[in-house]
Amino acid sequence: MGKPNVILICVDEWRGDCLSADGHPFVETPHLDELARSGVRFSKGYSATPTCVPARVALFTGQSQEKHGRVGYNDGVPFDAAHPVTIQGEFRKAGYHTQAIGKMHVYPERGRIGFDDVILHDGFLHHSRRHFKQNFAFFDDYVPWLRRQPGSTPEAEYFDHGVNCNSVVARPWDKAEHLHPSHWIGTQAIDWMYRRDPSKPFFLYLSWHRPHPPYDPPQWAIDQYLDIDPYKPVAGNWEQDWDEFRNDGDYQAAFGDLPDRTVHRARAGYYGLMAQIDLQINRIKESLADFGLAEDTIIAFTSDHGEMMGDHHMFRKGLPYEGSARVPFIVADAPSAKGSARGAVMDHVVELRDLMPTLLDLAGVDIPDSVDGRSLAPHVRGEPGAGPVRDHLHGEHVYFGQNIHWLTDGRIKYVWGSAKGVEQLFDLEADPDECRNLSREDASAELLQLWRSRMVDALDGREEGFVQDGALVPGRPVVPILAHTRELIAAAAGR
């Protein structure tokens, strides 16, 4: 048997708990549940740097943020200069036809970074829209296609309905469903299967911009969630730690109160986008069967980060809390593979960087030395003795004018804010909604010290000076790109 095909699906801003297979009370994802039953669902999957750009760097390079150096969100940073070794590049070297369809969020926008070709729709890219003066042909394939469709106009685009890309405003899609970007991604993937090189196995990176805002699913999809139970805010005893960053009443704020009815409708739009994507994934799976490819194709599904969706009066991502940092994480080996662990649910802490070595390993392709993610292939194959992947995970992101660091083993989470030394400690088993900060309770002093010492170990030697004399030091200046990565970019620019 030849090498298997590989499809890596990455959606944008999909919370880890938003699968019916994970027990969500409202979200229905029958086709993703089916994928989970045919593979392994890792229930403790995380994005260590939970915003679009650094998360995709981890996904493409198989590296931790300490190694790839992207600890904040930055547009306009050349990708190839800093990250020359990628999962798609390794598959290409191994003789695969490599293709990306959908959201890449790299710079330059049409950089192939190891793909044979790219078909792009990244959503509302502020940097690109302004730089190219809305000449979409330079950075987006969806809008030029949309403008060619019968009944469309030369000015048509995805912002016609006026909903911003970080807004909690929700409304139905304003055009026919087949013109929606999520439907377009599915159609492009199926069309590409006709054009792929049939003499080679393929690696397809399939990336939906949704369910990232705007919350604009087709009418049927938003309707099926408008009648769910009314929204009830989740709040704890610690939100005042970030009070200086509140913007109550701002529909694009990361932190602030909004009317419950607004968040209720936002949830309907958010879940509706998931329902639409779930059906598109089923379209693609059925097409694999039509093309005779289903038996020899590995499929992985994840997201770059989650969405707070009102938890603790917070929205969007970049934060250490479960709504933001935990992501869906499913790996289904090719049905023809022997000994796979079908339908297993594993609670090992895994991270986006682990997908590159896992998929290379499952496909029989060598894992490059630059990777510090861990292959999950033994777990996917159901090999005896496949133990925990790591003791705990270190995540971080420059946010709220500081670097907010966090550690978790899937049971306990420790959070440290670099500006003022904010500390939070959560028991995720007893308190999955992270409502009770244990760091101020005398009974947790020993546990707090243990996790604080682990954070010291994680940050010792960092250029920012977060650790001095064995203690965490707040108030240090922070950077979104670490020095070794800045040097690579500068060296490439000087060539």
C-alpha positions as CSV (number, residue, x, y, z in Angstrom):
1,M,0.0,0.0,0.0
2,G,1.3,3.5,-0.9
3,K,1.4,6.5,1.4
4,P,-1.9,7.7,2.7
5,N,-3.5,11.1,1.8
6,V,-3.7,13.6,4.7
7,I,-6.3,16.3,5.3
8,L,-5.7,18.8,8.1
9,I,-8.8,20.8,8.9
10,C,-8.3,24.0,10.9
11,V,-11.3,26.1,11.7
12,D,-11.1,29.5,13.3
13,E,-12.3,30.4,16.9
14,W,-14.1,27.1,17.6
15,R,-14.3,26.4,21.4
16,G,-13.1,23.0,22.5
17,D,-16.4,22.2,24.3
18,C,-18.5,23.0,21.2
19,L,-19.0,19.4,20.0
20,S,-22.0,17.3,20.8
21,A,-19.5,14.5,21.3
22,D,-18.0,16.6,24.1
23,G,-21.5,16.8,25.8
24,H,-22.3,20.4,24.8
25,P,-25.9,21.1,25.8
26,F,-26.9,22.8,22.5
27,V,-24.4,22.4,19.7
28,E,-25.0,19.5,17.3
29,T,-22.1,18.3,15.3
30,P,-23.2,14.9,14.0
31,H,-20.5,14.6,11.3
32,L,-17.6,15.7,13.5
33,D,-18.9,13.2,16.0
34,E,-18.7,10.6,13.3
35,L,-15.1,11.6,12.6
36,A,-14.4,11.3,16.3
37,R,-15.9,7.8,16.4
38,S,-13.6,6.8,13.5
39,G,-10.5,8.1,15.3
40,V,-9.3,9.5,18.6
41,R,-10.7,12.7,20.3
42,F,-8.3,14.4,22.6
43,S,-10.5,16.1,25.1
44,K,-7.7,18.3,26.5
45,G,-6.5,19.9,23.3
46,Y,-5.1,23.4,23.7
47,S,-3.7,26.3,21.6
48,A,-0.7,27.6,23.6
49,T,-0.8,31.0,21.9
50,P,-4.5,31.4,21.3
51,T,-4.8,33.9,18.5
52,C,-4.8,33.4,14.7
53,V,-1.2,34.2,13.7
54,P,0.9,32.5,16.4
55,A,-1.4,29.5,16.6
56,R,-0.9,28.8,12.9
57,V,2.8,29.2,13.3
58,A,2.7,26.4,15.9
59,L,0.4,24.3,13.6
60,F,2.6,24.7,10.6
61,T,6.0,24.3,12.3
62,G,5.3,21.8,15.1
63,Q,7.0,24.1,17.5
64,S,6.3,25.6,20.9
65,Q,6.2,29.4,21.2
66,E,9.5,29.4,23.0
67,K,11.0,27.8,19.8
68,H,9.1,29.6,17.0
69,G,9.2,32.9,18.9
70,R,5.7,34.2,18.2
71,V,4.2,35.1,21.6
72,G,1.7,37.7,20.4
73,Y,-0.3,38.8,17.4
74,N,1.6,40.5,14.6
75,D,0.5,41.0,11.0
76,G,3.0,41.7,8.2
77,V,5.8,39.5,9.5
78,P,7.5,37.4,6.8
79,F,6.8,33.8,7.4
80,D,9.5,32.0,5.4
81,A,12.3,34.0,6.9
82,A,11.5,32.9,10.5
83,H,9.9,29.5,9.9
84,P,11.5,27.6,7.0
85,V,10.5,24.1,8.1
86,T,6.8,23.3,7.8
87,I,4.5,20.3,7.8
88,Q,3.5,21.0,4.2
89,G,7.1,21.4,3.2
90,E,8.0,18.1,4.7
91,F,5.1,16.4,3.0
92,R,6.1,18.0,-0.3
93,K,9.7,16.7,0.1
94,A,8.2,13.3,0.7
95,G,6.5,13.4,-2.7
96,Y,3.1,14.7,-1.7
97,H,1.0,17.1,-3.7
98,T,0.4,19.9,-1.2
99,Q,-2.5,22.3,-1.3
100,A,-4.0,25.0,1.0
101,I,-7.6,26.1,0.7
102,G,-9.0,28.8,2.9
103,K,-7.4,30.8,5.7
104,M,-3.6,30.9,5.8
105,H,-3.0,34.3,7.7
106,V,0.7,34.5,6.7
107,Y,2.7,37.3,5.1
108,P,3.2,37.8,2.2
109,E,-0.4,36.7,1.8
110,R,0.3,34.6,-1.2
111,G,3.5,33.0,0.2
112,R,3.2,29.3,-0.4
113,I,5.4,28.3,2.6
114,G,5.8,24.8,1.3
115,F,2.4,24.4,-0.5
116,D,2.3,23.7,-4.2
117,D,-0.5,26.2,-4.4
118,V,-2.9,28.2,-2.2
119,I,-6.5,29.2,-2.7
120,L,-7.2,32.0,-0.2
121,H,-10.0,33.3,2.0
122,D,-8.7,34.6,5.3
123,G,-11.7,36.7,6.3
124,F,-11.5,40.4,7.0
125,L,-7.7,41.0,6.9
126,H,-7.5,44.6,7.9
127,H,-3.8,44.8,7.1
128,S,-4.2,43.5,3.6
129,R,-7.4,45.4,2.7
130,R,-5.6,48.7,3.6
131,H,-2.3,47.8,2.0
132,F,-3.8,46.7,-1.3
133,K,-6.6,49.4,-1.2
134,Q,-9.3,46.7,-1.4
135,N,-7.9,45.1,-4.5
136,F,-8.8,41.7,-3.3
137,A,-7.2,39.8,-6.2
138,F,-3.8,40.3,-4.4
139,F,-4.8,38.5,-1.2
140,D,-8.2,36.8,-1.5
141,D,-9.7,34.4,-4.1
142,Y,-13.2,34.3,-2.7
143,V,-14.2,37.9,-3.4
144,P,-13.1,37.9,-7.1
145,W,-15.1,34.6,-7.4
146,L,-18.1,36.1,-5.7
147,R,-18.1,39.1,-8.1
148,R,-18.2,36.7,-11.1
149,Q,-21.4,34.9,-9.9
150,P,-24.7,35.4,-11.7
151,G,-26.7,38.3,-10.1
152,S,-23.6,39.6,-8.2
153,T,-22.1,43.1,-8.6
154,P,-18.6,44.4,-9.2
155,E,-18.6,45.7,-5.6
156,A,-19.9,42.6,-3.8
157,E,-17.9,41.3,-0.9
158,Y,-18.2,39.6,2.5
159,F,-18.7,42.9,4.4
160,D,-21.9,43.9,2.5
161,H,-24.0,43.1,5.6
162,G,-21.9,45.5,7.7
163,V,-21.0,43.1,10.6
164,N,-17.5,43.6,11.8
165,C,-15.1,40.6,12.1
166,N,-14.7,40.9,15.9
167,S,-18.3,41.9,16.7
168,V,-20.8,40.0,18.7
169,V,-23.6,41.3,16.4
170,A,-25.3,38.4,14.7
171,R,-27.5,38.3,11.6
172,P,-28.2,35.8,8.9
173,W,-26.1,35.7,5.7
174,D,-27.4,38.3,3.2
175,K,-26.9,36.2,0.0
176,A,-27.7,32.7,-1.3
177,E,-26.1,30.0,0.8
178,H,-23.9,28.7,-2.0
179,L,-22.2,32.2,-2.0
180,H,-21.3,32.0,1.7
181,P,-17.5,31.7,2.4
182,S,-18.0,28.5,4.3
183,H,-19.8,26.8,1.4
184,W,-17.2,28.2,-1.0
185,I,-14.4,26.4,1.0
186,G,-16.2,23.1,0.7
187,T,-16.8,23.6,-3.0
188,Q,-13.2,24.6,-3.7
189,A,-12.0,21.5,-1.9
190,I,-14.2,19.2,-3.9
191,D,-13.2,20.9,-7.2
192,W,-9.5,20.6,-6.3
193,M,-9.9,16.8,-6.0
194,Y,-10.5,16.7,-9.8
195,R,-7.3,18.7,-10.4
196,R,-4.9,17.1,-7.9
197,D,-2.0,15.1,-9.3
198,P,-3.3,11.5,-9.3
199,S,0.1,10.0,-9.3
200,K,0.9,11.3,-5.8
201,P,-0.6,11.2,-2.4
202,F,-1.9,14.6,-1.2
203,F,-1.6,16.8,1.8
204,L,-4.6,19.2,1.9
205,Y,-4.8,22.0,4.5
206,L,-8.4,22.9,4.6
207,S,-9.1,26.0,6.7
208,W,-12.4,27.7,7.4
209,H,-12.4,31.3,8.6
210,R,-15.7,30.7,10.5
211,P,-17.0,30.3,13.2
212,H,-14.9,33.4,13.8
213,P,-17.1,36.5,13.6
214,P,-19.0,37.9,11.7
215,Y,-21.8,35.6,13.1
216,D,-23.6,35.4,9.8
217,P,-24.7,31.8,9.1
218,P,-27.5,31.0,6.7
219,Q,-31.0,31.7,8.0
220,W,-31.8,28.0,8.8
221,A,-28.6,27.7,10.8
222,I,-29.2,30.7,13.1
223,D,-32.8,29.7,13.5
224,Q,-32.1,26.3,15.0
225,Y,-30.3,27.9,17.9
226,L,-32.4,31.0,18.6
227,D,-34.8,29.0,20.8
228,I,-32.1,27.4,23.0
229,D,-32.2,28.2,26.8
230,P,-31.6,31.9,27.5
231,Y,-28.0,32.9,28.0
232,K,-26.9,32.9,31.6
233,P,-23.6,34.7,32.3
234,V,-20.7,32.6,33.8
235,A,-18.9,34.7,36.4
236,G,-16.3,34.0,39.1
237,N,-14.6,35.7,42.1
238,W,-11.7,37.1,40.1
239,E,-12.8,39.2,37.1
240,Q,-11.9,42.3,38.9
241,D,-8.2,41.3,38.3
242,W,-8.7,42.8,34.8
243,D,-11.1,45.6,35.6
244,E,-8.9,48.3,34.1
245,F,-9.5,46.7,30.6
246,R,-13.3,46.6,30.8
247,N,-15.3,48.3,28.0
248,D,-18.9,47.8,29.0
249,G,-21.3,48.2,26.1
250,D,-18.7,47.8,23.4
251,Y,-19.8,45.1,21.0
252,Q,-16.2,44.5,19.8
253,A,-14.6,44.6,23.3
254,A,-12.5,41.7,24.7
255,F,-13.9,42.4,28.2
256,G,-17.2,44.1,29.2
257,D,-20.8,43.7,29.9
258,L,-23.4,43.4,27.1
259,P,-27.1,42.7,27.3
260,D,-27.9,39.1,27.8
261,R,-30.2,39.1,24.7
262,T,-27.2,40.2,22.6
263,V,-25.0,37.4,23.8
264,H,-27.9,34.9,23.3
265,R,-28.2,36.0,19.7
266,A,-24.4,35.9,19.2
267,R,-24.4,32.3,20.5
268,A,-27.1,31.4,17.9
269,G,-24.9,32.9,15.1
270,Y,-21.8,31.2,16.5
271,Y,-23.4,27.8,16.8
272,G,-25.1,28.2,13.5
273,L,-21.8,28.7,11.7
274,M,-20.6,25.4,13.3
275,A,-23.7,23.6,12.0
276,Q,-22.9,24.9,8.5
277,I,-19.3,23.8,8.7
278,D,-20.2,20.4,10.0
279,L,-22.3,19.8,6.9
280,Q,-19.5,21.0,4.7
281,I,-17.1,18.5,6.3
282,N,-19.7,15.8,5.5
283,R,-19.8,17.0,1.9
284,I,-16.0,16.6,1.7
285,K,-16.1,13.2,3.4
286,E,-18.7,11.9,1.0
287,S,-16.7,13.3,-1.9
288,L,-13.7,11.3,-0.8
289,A,-15.8,8.2,-1.0
290,D,-16.9,9.2,-4.5
291,F,-13.3,9.7,-5.6
292,G,-12.3,6.3,-4.1
293,L,-10.0,8.1,-1.6
294,A,-11.8,7.5,1.7
295,E,-10.1,4.3,2.8
296,D,-6.6,5.8,2.4
297,T,-7.1,9.3,3.9
298,I,-6.1,10.5,7.3
299,I,-8.2,13.4,8.6
300,A,-7.4,15.7,11.6
301,F,-9.7,18.4,12.9
302,T,-8.8,21.3,15.2
303,S,-9.1,25.1,15.7
304,D,-6.5,27.8,16.1
305,H,-8.2,29.0,19.3
306,G,-11.5,29.2,21.0
307,E,-13.9,32.1,21.9
308,M,-14.9,33.3,25.4
309,M,-18.5,34.0,24.2
310,G,-19.4,36.0,27.3
311,D,-17.8,33.7,29.9
312,H,-16.6,36.0,32.7
313,H,-17.8,39.0,30.7
314,M,-15.1,38.2,28.1
315,F,-15.2,37.7,24.3
316,R,-12.8,36.8,21.6
317,K,-9.5,35.0,22.4
318,G,-5.9,35.5,23.4
319,L,-6.8,34.6,27.0
320,P,-5.6,31.7,29.1
321,Y,-9.1,30.5,30.1
322,E,-10.8,27.3,28.7
323,G,-13.2,29.1,26.4
324,S,-10.2,30.8,24.6
325,A,-7.4,28.3,24.9
326,R,-9.1,24.9,24.7
327,V,-9.8,23.6,21.2
328,P,-11.4,20.6,19.5
329,F,-8.7,18.0,18.6
330,I,-9.6,14.9,16.6
331,V,-7.2,12.6,14.6
332,A,-8.7,9.8,12.5
333,D,-6.2,7.5,10.9
334,A,-6.9,6.1,7.4
335,P,-9.7,3.5,7.6
336,S,-7.3,1.0,5.9
337,A,-4.7,1.4,8.6
338,K,-4.2,-1.5,11.0
339,G,-4.6,-1.3,14.8
340,S,-6.1,2.1,15.1
341,A,-7.9,3.2,18.3
342,R,-11.3,3.9,16.9
343,G,-13.7,5.9,19.0
344,A,-11.3,6.5,21.9
345,V,-11.4,9.7,24.0
346,M,-8.1,10.6,25.6
347,D,-7.5,13.2,28.3
348,H,-3.8,13.7,27.7
349,V,-2.9,17.4,27.4
350,V,-2.0,18.0,23.7
351,E,-1.3,21.1,21.7
352,L,-1.4,22.4,18.1
353,R,2.3,21.8,17.8
354,D,1.6,18.0,18.2
355,L,-0.3,17.7,14.9
356,M,2.7,18.1,12.6
357,P,4.7,15.2,14.1
358,T,1.5,13.1,14.5
359,L,0.5,13.4,10.9
360,L,4.0,12.9,9.5
361,D,4.4,9.8,11.8
362,L,1.0,8.3,10.7
363,A,2.0,8.9,7.1
364,G,5.4,7.3,7.5
365,V,7.3,10.6,6.8
366,D,10.3,11.5,8.9
367,I,9.8,14.2,11.6
368,P,12.4,17.0,11.3
369,D,14.7,17.8,14.2
370,S,13.3,21.4,14.4
371,V,10.0,20.0,15.8
372,D,9.4,19.9,19.6
373,G,5.8,18.8,19.4
374,R,5.1,15.2,20.3
375,S,3.8,12.6,18.0
376,L,0.4,11.2,19.1
377,A,0.5,8.4,16.5
378,P,1.0,5.7,19.2
379,H,-2.3,6.9,20.8
380,V,-4.1,7.0,17.5
381,R,-2.8,3.6,16.6
382,G,-3.9,2.2,19.9
383,E,-0.4,1.0,20.8
384,P,-0.1,-0.6,24.3
385,G,1.8,1.6,26.7
386,A,1.2,4.9,25.0
387,G,1.3,7.0,28.1
388,P,0.8,10.8,28.9
389,V,2.1,13.1,26.2
390,R,3.5,15.7,28.7
391,D,3.4,16.5,32.4
392,H,1.9,20.0,31.8
393,L,1.7,22.6,29.1
394,H,3.0,26.2,29.1
395,G,0.9,28.7,27.2
396,E,1.1,32.5,26.9
397,H,0.0,35.5,24.9
398,V,0.8,39.2,24.9
399,Y,-2.6,40.7,25.8
400,F,-4.0,43.5,28.0
401,G,-0.7,45.2,27.6
402,Q,1.3,42.4,29.2
403,N,2.2,38.8,28.7
404,I,-0.4,36.5,30.4
405,H,1.2,33.1,31.0
406,W,-0.5,29.9,32.0
407,L,0.2,26.3,32.9
408,T,-2.1,23.3,32.9
409,D,-2.0,19.5,33.3
410,G,-5.7,19.3,32.3
411,R,-6.7,19.2,36.0
412,I,-5.2,22.3,37.5
413,K,-4.5,25.7,35.8
414,Y,-2.2,28.4,37.0
415,V,-2.3,31.9,35.5
416,W,0.3,34.7,35.9
417,G,-0.1,38.2,34.5
418,S,3.3,39.8,33.9
419,A,2.2,43.4,34.4
420,K,1.2,43.3,38.1
421,G,1.8,39.7,39.0
422,V,-1.8,38.7,39.0
423,E,-2.1,35.0,40.1
424,Q,-5.0,32.7,39.5
425,L,-5.4,29.0,40.3
426,F,-8.2,26.8,39.1
427,D,-9.3,23.2,39.8
428,L,-10.6,22.3,36.4
429,E,-12.1,19.0,37.6
430,A,-14.2,20.5,40.3
431,D,-14.6,23.9,38.6
432,P,-14.5,23.5,34.8
433,D,-15.9,27.0,34.3
434,E,-13.0,28.5,36.2
435,C,-15.2,30.5,38.6
436,R,-13.2,30.0,41.8
437,N,-9.7,31.4,42.0
438,L,-8.0,29.3,44.7
439,S,-4.8,31.4,44.8
440,R,-6.1,33.5,47.7
441,E,-7.2,30.6,49.8
442,D,-4.9,29.4,52.6
443,A,-5.8,25.8,52.0
444,S,-4.3,26.1,48.5
445,A,-1.0,27.7,49.5
446,E,1.1,24.5,48.9
447,L,-0.6,23.8,45.6
448,L,-0.1,27.5,44.6
449,Q,3.6,27.3,45.4
450,L,4.0,24.1,43.4
451,W,2.6,25.7,40.3
452,R,4.3,29.0,40.8
453,S,7.7,27.1,41.0
454,R,6.8,25.4,37.7
455,M,6.1,28.8,36.1
456,V,9.5,30.0,37.4
457,D,11.1,27.0,35.6
458,A,9.2,27.7,32.4
459,L,10.2,31.4,32.3
460,D,13.7,31.2,33.7
461,G,16.2,32.6,31.2
462,R,13.6,34.4,29.1
463,E,14.8,37.7,27.6
464,E,12.1,39.7,29.2
465,G,13.5,39.0,32.6
466,F,10.4,37.5,34.1
467,V,12.5,35.5,36.6
468,Q,15.1,37.0,38.9
469,D,16.7,35.2,41.9
470,G,14.3,32.3,41.5
471,A,11.1,34.5,41.7
472,L,8.6,35.8,39.2
473,V,9.1,39.5,38.5
474,P,6.2,41.6,37.3
475,G,6.4,44.8,35.4
476,R,8.9,43.7,32.8
477,P,8.5,45.0,29.2
478,V,7.1,42.5,26.8
479,V,7.5,41.8,23.1
480,P,5.3,39.9,20.7
481,I,8.3,38.3,18.8
482,L,11.2,36.8,20.7
483,A,14.8,37.9,19.9
484,H,16.0,34.8,18.0
485,T,13.0,35.1,15.6
486,R,13.5,38.8,15.2
487,E,17.1,38.1,14.3
488,L,16.1,35.6,11.6
489,I,13.7,38.1,10.1
490,A,16.2,40.9,10.2
491,A,18.9,38.7,8.6
492,A,16.5,37.7,5.8
493,A,15.6,41.3,5.2
494,G,19.3,42.2,4.9
495,R,20.1,39.7,2.2
